[in-house]
Each structure stands twice: as C-alpha cells, then as structure tokens.
Amino acid sequence: MRVRLLYFAVLRDITGKSEEVIELPEGTRAAEIWNRLRGKHDQLAGYERPPMTAINETYVSPDQPLRDGDEVAFIPPVAGG
C-alpha cells in the first residue's frame, strides 16, 4: 500500500523534506513508521514513543492500522510563549 507522510517543524528540518510517499505492507501501523524514522535519523533515536499522530487530518492512536492512500502526520511538540 502507498501512504503519504507529512513532516512539520523540526521533523521537516530533520528529514530534509515536507512530505514523501512510501510503500508499506498491508496492516502497517503509524507507530511502525515512527520506528522506521527513528532508525533513519539519529536525532529521533531517543524518542521511543511517537509524537501526536494524525491520519487523514484526524488525531489517532499511533497503533491504528493504516490503509492504502492514507495521509500520516506526526505532530512534534511546539515550544514558545
């Protein structure tokens, strides 16, 4: 299946892109994508739990299974004041 990943803020800086389309096996969960990102980017290695996760613009548990054509966004925490 094909899934579109969106990267915001610090995740966009770390990955060097704002989005990408990836191929995944049926039944993959958003948390598995996060683990894949942690393996590819040293800056994320210490973050075992995914940040807030949205599938098709709705916040969900990272354990939710994905379907072909889904859009996944990991929303990093925002600091400021």
Secondary structure, 3 states (H helix, E strand, C coil): CEEEEEECHHHHHHHCCCEEEEECCCCCEHHHHHHHHHHHCHHHCCCCCCCEEEECCEEECCCCECCCCCEEEEECCCCCC
